[in-house]
Amino acid sequence: MFRGYLRDISQFGCLLMTRAHLHMERHSEVDIHFNFNNFDLRATALVMNIRPGIGLGLEFSFDDPETEASFRAFIQEIATSSPAEPA
């Protein structure tokens, strides 16, 4: 288990920033836990990119439509709650 910060999250994947040196292979399956405002969501993702000491590129994977719908609501909540970065 390790902690990190999300960056560039979308409905399809995200970059998880962490300084942890993880020993994983590309296409490894990981369970991730999101906690944001009133959302508490668990999802499965595939490791697509590994940057030791920087983070992981993850692609989300859903087994059922209910989990996917909850995740889309989570993404919408993040999009409306997060301030835009200055141009």
Kinemage of the C-alpha trace (Angstrom):
@kinemage 1
@onewidth
@group {chain A} dominant
@subgroup {mainchain}
@vectorlist {calphas} color= white
{ca met a 1} P 0.000 0.000 0.000
{ca phe a 2} L 1.178 3.531 -0.757
{ca arg a 3} L -0.248 7.033 -0.895
{ca gly a 4} L -0.103 9.525 -3.702
{ca tyr a 5} L -1.690 12.549 -5.324
{ca leu a 6} L -3.861 12.483 -8.416
{ca arg a 7} L -2.931 14.482 -11.439
{ca asp a 8} L -4.611 14.668 -14.843
{ca ile a 9} L -7.560 12.502 -13.851
{ca ser a 10} L -10.173 11.684 -16.494
{ca gln a 11} L -12.876 9.075 -17.051
{ca phe a 12} L -10.220 6.799 -18.550
{ca gly a 13} L -7.221 7.122 -16.256
{ca cys a 14} L -4.911 9.304 -14.222
{ca leu a 15} L -1.359 10.005 -13.215
{ca leu a 16} L -0.771 9.051 -9.601
{ca met a 17} L 2.139 11.047 -8.224
{ca thr a 18} L 4.142 9.253 -5.527
{ca arg a 19} L 7.756 9.202 -4.428
{ca ala a 20} L 7.451 5.545 -3.523
{ca his a 21} L 9.760 3.311 -5.535
{ca leu a 22} L 7.307 0.676 -6.679
{ca his a 23} L 8.329 -2.643 -8.104
{ca met a 24} L 5.526 -3.230 -10.592
{ca glu a 25} L 5.299 -4.307 -14.165
{ca arg a 26} L 3.331 -2.673 -16.948
{ca his a 27} L -0.244 -4.033 -17.128
{ca ser a 28} L -0.243 -4.985 -13.433
{ca glu a 29} L -3.690 -4.663 -11.893
{ca val a 30} L -4.013 -2.400 -8.850
{ca asp a 31} L -6.882 -1.478 -6.531
{ca ile a 32} L -7.181 2.229 -5.831
{ca his a 33} L -9.193 4.072 -3.204
{ca phe a 34} L -10.412 7.624 -3.797
{ca asn a 35} L -11.612 9.850 -0.977
{ca phe a 36} L -12.804 13.301 -2.017
{ca asn a 37} L -15.470 15.400 -0.255
{ca asn a 38} L -18.352 12.955 0.343
{ca phe a 39} L -17.146 10.420 -2.218
{ca asp a 40} L -15.498 7.238 -1.062
{ca leu a 41} L -14.845 5.051 -4.087
{ca arg a 42} L -12.745 2.029 -4.912
{ca ala a 43} L -11.744 1.135 -8.448
{ca thr a 44} L -9.449 -1.178 -10.350
{ca ala a 45} L -6.817 0.095 -12.747
{ca leu a 46} L -4.043 -1.193 -14.977
{ca val a 47} L -0.524 0.207 -14.662
{ca met a 48} L 0.305 1.667 -18.073
{ca asn a 49} L 3.373 3.772 -17.287
{ca ile a 50} L 5.892 3.530 -14.458
{ca arg a 51} L 8.111 6.446 -13.463
{ca pro a 52} L 10.166 5.386 -10.427
{ca gly a 53} L 10.184 8.077 -7.752
{ca ile a 54} L 7.630 10.140 -9.720
{ca gly a 55} L 4.452 8.120 -10.184
{ca leu a 56} L 2.276 5.750 -12.173
{ca gly a 57} L 0.098 6.180 -15.226
{ca leu a 58} L -3.116 4.232 -14.602
{ca glu a 59} L -5.973 3.181 -16.871
{ca phe a 60} L -9.279 2.534 -15.095
{ca ser a 61} L -11.069 -0.783 -15.514
{ca phe a 62} L -14.709 -1.407 -14.512
{ca asp a 63} L -16.415 -4.756 -14.004
{ca asp a 64} L -19.943 -3.442 -13.609
{ca pro a 65} L -21.998 -0.465 -14.846
{ca glu a 66} L -22.935 0.694 -11.329
{ca thr a 67} L -19.304 1.169 -10.316
{ca glu a 68} L -18.577 2.950 -13.594
{ca ala a 69} L -21.574 5.305 -13.073
{ca ser a 70} L -20.393 6.097 -9.518
{ca phe a 71} L -16.936 6.802 -10.852
{ca arg a 72} L -18.277 9.183 -13.540
{ca ala a 73} L -20.183 11.065 -10.804
{ca phe a 74} L -16.936 11.220 -8.828
{ca ile a 75} L -15.090 12.707 -11.827
{ca gln a 76} L -17.886 15.260 -12.314
{ca glu a 77} L -17.647 16.244 -8.630
{ca ile a 78} L -13.900 16.778 -8.962
{ca ala a 79} L -14.356 18.827 -12.136
{ca thr a 80} L -16.896 21.163 -10.531
{ca ser a 81} L -15.109 21.448 -7.158
{ca ser a 82} L -11.532 22.018 -8.301
{ca pro a 83} L -10.392 25.503 -9.270
{ca ala a 84} L -9.022 25.845 -12.791
{ca glu a 85} L -5.295 26.348 -13.097
{ca pro a 86} L -4.216 29.757 -14.362
{ca ala a 87} L -3.342 29.909 -18.054
